[in-house]
C-alpha cells in the first residue's frame, strides 16, 4: 500500500499518496515499458541486463519490467539516466510496483528499492543525495508510489537505479514510471521546518552535554563502571553485555569491563555515543587498560583498540577521529593511556567503540574512561607541523639518468675499486623503516637529504622479505608497491652517483626463505652498478660452522637483542629451532642468477665478530665482483683489534651499523653504557684511521641510536652532529681502542 506523507530532514525528501497528473513535461520516456521500436524484444531506452531482469507481459497486454533475484546476495540493478531542464529545481517521481516473495538480505538496506542520484554535466555526483525509495516487504498486488525531491544546484541528470539489493530472494515488478518537474515551494518549506527542528534538537543535545561535563568533569557517564543498571548484572548506560563482554570485580571491590575473544577472528565490541558541547575544539580521552594473552589477527589493524567516529547532526560520519590501539600485553598490569585529538567543525557526537578486532585470542580490560575538552592550540600546531613535514617529504619520481650513475665496484685485496682502478671509500647512512613499515617512513626524502646535504656516498637500505613478496597483513599487490619503492631509492641514489647497500634485515641465521629472497632481488638488480647486497643483517647464536655452511639452530632459550624490534609473532617464530642454510648458500643464491654485484657478509655476534674469518671460515664469493665483510659496532662491544681489525689486512671491511645514544639501551646493564661524547669521536677516529667503509645507524628520529631529532633532519648533538662532520671530511682522533 502507498506510504503516508513524510519529510526527511536531511534531504528535503518526502513521499505522498499518488495524485492525478498535472500539466508538466514528462522527463522519462517509455516509462510504461510499452515501446519496442526496433523489435529487439526489449523496451526502448532501458539497459538490457545480463541476468535477473526481464520484460514481461500481462494477460491484458500490459508490459512491465521484472527484477528477480537468481541467488541469495545477488545485486540486480538497472540504470536509467534522465536529463533535467536547466530551470528545474524539484521533480516528482511516480511509479507502480509489485513486490512478491521478498526475503531481505543480511543488512537492513538489503531490500527492493529505487536508488536515485543527481549528477552535473561532468558526471560528478551531487549532494544532498535523495534517499532511496525502498520496500522491505511484499505488496498486495500493484501499488502506486510517489516521491518528490529538490534538485541540487547544477543538476544535469537524474539517475534512477531500480534494484533488488542483495536480497535472499524475491521479485520486484515496475511499471508506469514518470519523472516530471514539480513546484519546489512545499519541499522548501518542509526542508526549512525540518532544519529548524534539527537545529533545536542539536542545541538541546549540546546543552545537555555541557551540563554533564560541568557536573561530572567528563562526557562519559559511568566511565569507571561502578554503577549498575536496573538488572544489577551490567554497568549502567553501557547497554546489554553481549557475547565476549563481562562486568568484572577487582580484588579491592572496584568494577571494570572485560572484553574476551571467544574464538579466533571474532570481533568483540562495545558501543557508546557521547555528545559534544558547543564550542569544543579538541578532546582528551583518558583510560586505563590491562591486556592479557593477546595474539593479533592476520591484518595489522586486527588488535585491541578503540574505534571512534565523529558524527554531525544528521548522523553522518566525519573524518578526523583517532583509533588508539595496542598489539602487546601489559604483562598483567593496569596501564594508563591518553589520546588527544581535534574535533571536526560541526561534529555533534563521538561514537566510542572499545574492541578486540578479529584477534586470534586475548582479553582487554578497561576502567576509568574520561573524555573532556582540552586546548586545541598544541594539536593545531602539531597538525600544521605534520602537514608541512608531509609536504616537504614529497619526492617526485625520477627517470633513470645512467650518465650520472656511479661506476661499478669490485674488490681487489682489501680495497674497493671502481672500473678505473681508483679506490672508493664508502661512507654513508642507514635509511631505515622499510624493515618495519610496508610503506616506509620518509625513505625517499631521507635518501635525498643523506646524499645531498649530509654528503653520504652510500645508503644502507634495510628491507624485509615478507614485505618484498607482499606477505604482510594489508598487502594486496604481492609486494609490487614495496619493490617499486626500493627501486625509487636506488634510482635517486644512482642518479646522484651514489650507491645503495640492500640489506636483508634478519637475525640469527639464514634459512631457505632468505635464499629465495636473494634469488629474486639479485635477478632484479643484476649487475646494477649502484647496488651492493648485504646478505643477512645480524647472524648470532650459532657456531662458525653453522654460520658458514648451515646446520640446525637450536631453540632460543632466552630473549635476544633483536626481540626489541620484532612483533610477538616474529619473536615466537624467532625462538624456534630451525635448519639454517649458511652464509655461503646466500652467496650461491646470488651468483646463480648471474649477478656479479659485490656481496657483503656480516660476522657472528650480531655481525660484530669477524675473528672466524681469520681462522679459516672464509666465504667463496663465486666469481663475482668481490666480497666485503661487515661488522656492526656499538658502545658495548669490546675487542676492536681481535674482532674487527684481525682481517683488515686481507679483506675490505664495512662497519654496516655503528652508533651511540645518550640514553641507555633497555637490554644493557648500566656498566655497558658509555658516554657517546667520548665513544663517538674515538669510533669515528678508528674508522678513519683504518679507512673502514661505514654506514651510520640510523637516519630516523625514532630508531635508536638516532642521528636526527625530527623530520627537519636536525642532527642529534651526541651522534648525528659527529656523523655529519665526518661525512663532510672532518678528521677525528682515536684516543683509545676498546
N, C-alpha and C positions, 0 to 999 in steps of 0.2 A: 504494500500500500504506500501512497506518497508520504514523504517525510513532512512533518509540520515545519512551519517557518522557524528558522533560527539564524543567529548572527554570529559570525566569527570575529572576535576582537582583533585577531592578528591580521586578517587579510581582507576585511570588509566583504566577506563571502556569506551568502545566505541561500537557503533553499525555501521553496514555497510550493504550494499546490499549483498544478498546471493551469494556465489561464488561456483564454482564447487569443489567437494571434492578432496582433495589431499591424497596421501598415508599417512595414520596415523592410529593409534589404535583407534577404536571406543570404548569409555568407557561405554556407556549406552546400555544395552541390551534391546531388544524388544521396542525400541523407536518408531517403526511403529505400535505397538499395534496389530500385526497380530498373534502372537503366544499364544495359549492356550493349552499347552501340557497336562494338567491334566483335560481338558474338564469340567472346573467348571464355564464356561460362563463368565470368567473374564481374561483379559490379564495377562500373567505371569509377575512377579516381580513388579506389581503395586498394591498398597494397595486398598482394596475394601472399599469404603467409606459408611457411614451409610445413607447419603442422598445427593442428588444434583449431583452425579457423575454416569454416565452410559457409558457402552461400546457399541458404535454404529457401524452400517454397512451401507455403501452407496450402491446404486444400482449396482455400478461397482464391488462390493465385497470388497472394501477398508474399513478397520476398523480404527476407531479413538476414542479418549476419549472426552466426553462432560461433561462440568460443567454447571449446571443450577441452578439459584437462585430460591429456593422454596418460599421465602418470603422476603420482604424488610429487609435489615440489616443482613441477614444470612451470616455466614462465611463458604464458600465452598472451601475446600483446599485438595489437595492430596500431598503426600510426597514421594520423591524418593532419598535415599542416594546412592551416586556413588563413589566407591573407586577410588583414583587417583594414578598414578605411582609416585614413590619417586622422580624421576628426572624431573617430570613435573613442570614447573614454570608458565605456562599460558595455558588456554584452550579456545576453541571456542565452543559455543553453537548455534546450528541452529535448527529451527523448522518451522512448518506450523501452522497457526492459522486462525480461522474464528470466528468473534465476531458479534452477532446479537441481536437486541432488548435491547442493553445495556443502562441502566439509572444509572448513577453514584450515590453513596451514599452521605451522608451529608458532608463528608470531601473530599478534593481534591484527596487523595490517595485511596479512596473507589472506585476501578475500577477493570478491568481484568488485571492480572499481573502474572509473574513468579518470585517469590522471590527466592533468592539464598543466601546460607550461606556456609562458609568454616569452617571445624572443624578439630581439631587434633585427634590423635589416642585415646585420652581420652574422646572425645566428646565435648571438650571445643570450644566454638565459637571463631573464629579468626577474627582479623581486619587487614586492612580495609575490610568491607563487600561490595561485589559488589552490586550496586544499582539494584533494580528490573527492569525487562523489562516489562513496563506497557503499557496498551492501554485504552484510555478513550472514544473511540468512535467505532462505528461499522466498519467492514471491508467490502470491495466489494468482497465477496466470500473468497476463501482461499488465504492467502498471506504468503510469506516466510519471516522469520526474522532471523537475526544472531547477536550475540554479542560475544565479546571476553573480557577476563579479566585476570589480573595477579592473581596468587595464593599466598596468604600469606605464609611465611615460616612455615614449619611443617604441611602444609595441608595434611590431610589423606583422607578426604571425602568431596565431594561437594554435598550439599543437594539442590535439586530442589523442589520448592513448588508452582505449578500452583494453582491459586486461583481466585475466584470471591470474592473480599474483601469487604464485607458488602455493596454490591450494592443494589439498589432498585429492579432491575430486569435485566434479560439478560442471554445469553448463551455464553460459551467460549469453542470452539472446538479446539483440539490439535492433531497434527499428525507429524510423521517423525522427532522425537526429536533425535538429535545427539549431543553428547559431545565428544570432542577429543582434544588432546594436540595440541598446536599451537606455532608458533615462537613468543617468547616474545619481540623480538627486536622492532617492531613497537610500542608495548604497552609501553615499557620502554622509548622510545623516546618521545611518546606522554605525558607520565607522567612527564618526565623531563621538557618538554616545558610548560606544564600546571603549574607545580610547580614554574617555573621561572616567569611565568606571574602572578601567585598568589602572589609571594613574592614582585613583583613590585607594585601590587595594594595595598598590605598591607603597604608597605613603604610609598606610596603616601597618604594613609589614615592617617597614624600616623603623617606624616609631617604636614598635614592639621590641625589635632587636636592640634599639638604643637603650630602652628601659631595662632589658635583660642584662646588657653589658654594665649598666650603672649599678645594678643591684648585686650581680654575681661576679663581675670582673672578667667574664668570659662569655662568648657567644654560644658555647656548648653547654647546655644544661646537663647535670649529672655526668660530667666528664670523668668523675672519679668512681662511677659505677656503684656508689654506696646505697642509693635509694632504690627500693624495689618497686616493681609495678604492682597492680592490684592483685595479680595472681601470687605474688611473692616468690616466683620462680625465675624472674628475669629482671634486669635493671630497667628502671622506669625510663620512658621516652626513647628507648633503643629498639622497640619493636619486638616481634616474636623471634626467638633464637632458633634458627633452623639448623639443619644438619651441619655439624662441624663447629658450631658456636656453643659456648657454655659460659656460665657465670660462676666464677671460682672464688675461693676464700684463701687469703694468705694466712700464715701461721699467727700473725698478730690480729687476725679477725677482720682485716680490711678486705674489700672486694676488688676483683679485676675481671676483665673479659678475656676469654681464650678462644683463639681460632685454631682448629686442629685439622690437618689434612687427613681425610679418611681413606683416600685411595689415590694412587699416582695420577697426576693430570687433572684432578678435580679442583675447581675454584671454590674457595670458601670465603664468603664476603658478607660484610655488614654495611648497611646503607643509612646515612644520616644527612639531612638537609638543614643548613643553618642560614638564616637571613643576615644581611649586611646593613648596618645603619647608614643613613645618608652621610656623605662626605668622607667616608673611609677610603683612603687611597692605598693602604698597604696593611697586611695582616701578618701576625706572628703566630705560628702553630707550635705548641709545646706538648710533649707527651713523654711517657716512659714506656719502654718495651723490654720484653725478655723473649729471646728466640732460642729454641732448642731443637736439635735433630733436623735442622733444615737442609734439604737437598733441592736446590733449584731445578726447574724443569729444563726442557731442551732449548728454549729460546732465552736470550739474555734478560728479558723482562719477566720471566717466569720465576717469581721470587716473593718475598714478603714485602708489602708496600702499602702506601696509602694512595689510592687513585682519587683524584679530585677533579671536579668540573664546576667552573663558574657558569651561571645561567643568568640571562637577562629577564626582564619582566614577562616575556612571553614563554619562558621555559626553554629558550634556545641556548645551546651550548656556546660558550665563548672561549677564545684562546687565552692562554696565559697561566693556567693552573699548574702547580708543581706536582710531582709524583715522587716524594721521598721513598727510598727503597732500601732493603737490606738483603744481602746474599750470604751473610755469615751468622753463625750462632753468637750469642752474647755470653756463652760459657756459664749459663745458669744465673747470671747476674742481671738485675734491672739496670738499664742504662737510660739516661735522659737524652732526648733528641729535640732539636729545634729547626724549624724551617720558616724563613721569612720570604714574602712574595708580594708583588704588586697586585692591586685589584683592577681589572679592566674597567674602563669607563662604562657605566650603565649596568654593571653586574648587580643583581639583586640578591643572589643566593650562591652558596657554595655547597656542592654535594661532596661529602667526605665518605670514602669507602675503604676502610681497612680490609685487606685481602691477602690471602695466600693464593697467589695467582698461578694455577696449574703447576704447582710444585710437585716433586716426587714424594716428599714427606716433610713433616715438621710441625711445630706449634709456634704460634705468635701470641704472646700475652701483652695486653695493653692496659694502661691505667693513667689517670691524671691528665686527661686531654683538656687543653686550654687553647682557645682561639680568641685573640684580641688584636685591636689596632696597634700599629707600630708606625714609626716615622718613615715616610716614603723616600726622603731625600737620599739616604745611603743606597737604597735599592735602585733609584733612578740613576744615580751616579755610576753604580756598578753595571747597570744595563747599558748605559751610554758607553762606558769603557769597553764592555764586551762587544758591543756593536762596532766600535772603532777598531778593536783588535781583529774582529772578523773581516772588516773591510780591508785592513792592512794585510791580513793573511791571504787574501785572494791573490792567486798567481795564475796568470794566463798560460795556457799550454803553449809549448814551443815546438816548432818543426825542428827536425834534426839539422844541425849545421856541421857536417863532417869536416869541413875545412877548419873548424875550431876545435875539433876533438884532440885529446892528448895522444901521444904516441903509445903504441902497445909496449908493455913492460915485459922484461924477462929477468931471470935470476942468473947471476954469474958469481960463483963463490958465495961470499957473504954480502954481496951487493945486489941492489935492484937497479937495472939499467933500462934506458929507453932504446929505441931502434937505432939511434945514432951512437949508442955505446956510452952515453953520458949517465953518470949516477943520478938517481932520483931519490930524494928524501921525502917519504910520505908522512905528512903531518896534518892532522885534522881532528874531527869531532864525531862522536856518536849522535846521530839524529834518530832518537828513539821514538817509540809509540806504536809502530806497526807490528810490534810483537805482543802488544796487549790491547790494541784497538783496531778493529777491522778497517775503519776509515782513517786511522792515524790521527795525529793531533799536530797541526801546523807543519807537517813534514816538508811541504814544498817551500813555504816561506822560510823555514829554518834552514833548508838546504841553501837557498839564495843568500841568507844572512851569513851563514857559516863560510861560504865561498867568497862572497863579495866584500863583506865587512870585516870578518874575522880572519880572512886570508888563508883559510884551510885549502889544501890541495887534494884532500880525500875526505869522503864521507863514509863512515861505517853505518850501514843501514840494517838494523836487526829486523828479521821477519819470522813468520811462524807458518809451518807447513799446513796446519789446519785452515788458516785464512787463505793461503795460496790456492788451495784446492776447493775453497768455498764450503768447508765442512763445519764452520762455526754457526751457532744459532743466529738466525736473522739473515744469513747469506742465501740468496735465491738465484744467484747467477753463476754458481760453480767457481767463484773466485775471480771472475773476469775483471770487475771493478778494482779489486785489490791488486791484481797483477798489473793492471794499467797504471795504477798509482805508483808502483815501483818503477815501471817504465818511465814515467814522467820525472821521477827523481834522477834516474840515470841520464835522461836527456838533458835536464837542467845542468847537471854536473859536467857531462861530456861537452856540452856547448860552451862551457867556460874553461875547458882544458883541464878539468879535474877528474878524479877517479871516484868510483863507488865500490866499497867492500861490502858485498852482500853477505850478511851474517845470518845463518840459521840459528836462531836464539833458543837453543835447547840445552839441557843439563844431563849429567851423569855419564851416559854412554850412548853412542848412536845405535839405532835399531833400523830395521828394514824400511820403515816408512820414511826415514830420513834419506836413504839412498834413492827412494822413489822421487822425493822432492828434488834432489840434485840432478837426477836424470832429466827432469822437466825444466828446471831452471837453467841448467847448463846448455840444454838444447836451445832455449830461448835466447841466451846471451852468449852463445858460442862465438869465441874469438872477438867479442866486442872489446875494443882497445881500452875502454874506460872501466871495465868491470873485472873485479877480483872476487874470488869465492872464499869466504870464511866458513869452513865446512861444519863446524859444531862449536857452539858458544863456549861452554864450560864443562869439559869432562871432569869427573871426580868419582871417588869411591870405588875404584877398580884397581887392578894391577896393571903394570905396564904391558904385560902380555895381552890382557883383555883390551886395554886401550888401543893397541895396535891391530891385533888380529881377531878380536871378538871373543866371545865366550859368555857363560852365564853370569849375570849380575844379580847378586842375592838381594832379597827383600831389604829395604832400607829400615833400619831399626830405630833411628832417631831422626828428628827434623834436621833439614839441611838449610844452608843459607838461602837457596833459591825458593824455599817454601814461602818466603815473604812475597814473592812475585806471582805465585800460582793460585788458581782458583781451587776451591775444595775438591772438585772432581779431578783436577790435574794433580793435586797433591796426593790424592789416593792412588791414582794411576802411577805416579812417580815412585811411590813407596813399594810397588810390587816388584818382584823379581822378573827378569826377562832375559832373552837371548840377545846379546849385543853383537854387532857385526864388525866393529872395529873401525878405526880411522882410515886404515888402508882401503877398506871397502868403499868408503865415501870418495876417496880419490879415484878409485877404479870406476865408480859410477859416473863421475865427471868425464874422465878420459874416454870411456866407452862411447860417449856421444860425439867424440871428435873434437871437443872443446879443449883448447890449449891454454886457456886463461890461467894465470897464477892462482894456486890454491894456498890457503892459509890454514894451518893446523895448530890448534891450541894444545898445551900440555895437560898434565894432571893437576890435581888440587885447584879445581875451578880455573884451569888454564894458567895457573901461576908457574908450576914446576916444569922445567924443561930438562931436568937432570937425566931423565930416562933416555933422551935422545943421545946424550953424550955417552951413555952406557950401551949403545947398540940398538935401541928401539927406534931406528930411523924409518921414515916413510918413503917409499918409492913413488916419486911423482909421475912416473909412467910417461915420460917423453913429451911433456908439455912445456910451457914457458917457465916452469920452476915452482918452487915451494918456499913459503915463508913460515917460520914457526912463530906462534903467538903466545904471549904471556899477558896475564891480567894482574896488575899490581895495585894494591890498596894499602893504606897505612898499617894494617895489622899483619902484613906479610913481611917476613924476615928472610935473610939469606940471599940477597940480591946476586951476590957473586956465584954462590953454589947452585941457585935455582934458575938464574937467568943468563948471566954472562958466561956460564960454563960452555955454551955452544956458539958464542958470538964470533969467534974467530973462523968458524966454518960456514955458518948459515946466517942469512938475514933474519932479524927478529923484529916483530911488530908488537908493541905494547897496545893491544887491541882495546883494553879498558884500563883506565887509570883515573884516579880522582880522590878527593878528600872533602869531607863535610865538617862543618863546625859542630854539628850535632852528632852524638854517638849513635852508631847503628844499634838497633834493638838486640841483635843476636850477639853483640860483642860484650865481653866483660870490660869494666872501666879501665883496667890496666892495658887493654889493647888499643885504646883510643889515643891518638896523638894529635896535638895541636896542628891544624893544617897550615898555619903561618910558618911553622918550622919544617914540616914534612914536604909541602909542595915545592918550595924552592930547591930543596935537595933532590926531589924526584925529577923535576924538570932539568936540573943540572946533570943528573945521572943520564937521562935520555939524551941530552945534547952532547955530553962528553963522549958517549959511545955511539952516537949517531943512530940511535934506535928509531925505527919508524913508530909512530904513535897516533892513536885516536882517543882523545879525552872523552870521559864519560861524566855527565850526559848533558846534551844541549836541549834541556827541557826543564821547566821550573818545578816539576813535581817528582821526577825520577832521580833519586839521590844516588851519588853526590851531584848536586845541581850546579851548573855553570851560570845559569841566568835566574834572575829574580822574578821574571814575568815575560809576557809576550812582547814587551818593548825591547827585549834582549839586553837589558842592563846586566852586566856581569856581576856575579856574586863576588864580594871582596876577598873571600878566603880561598876561592878556587878559580872561578871564571875569569877574574881580572888577570891572574897569573897566566892562564892559558892564552888569553888574547894577546898579552905582551910577548909571550914566547912565539906565537904564530907570526907576530909582526917582526920577529928577528932578535928580540932581546935575549941576551945570554944570561944564564943563571949559574951560580957556583954551587957545586955539590960539596957541602961541608963535611958530611959523613955518610957512609953507607949504612944500610940496615941489614 
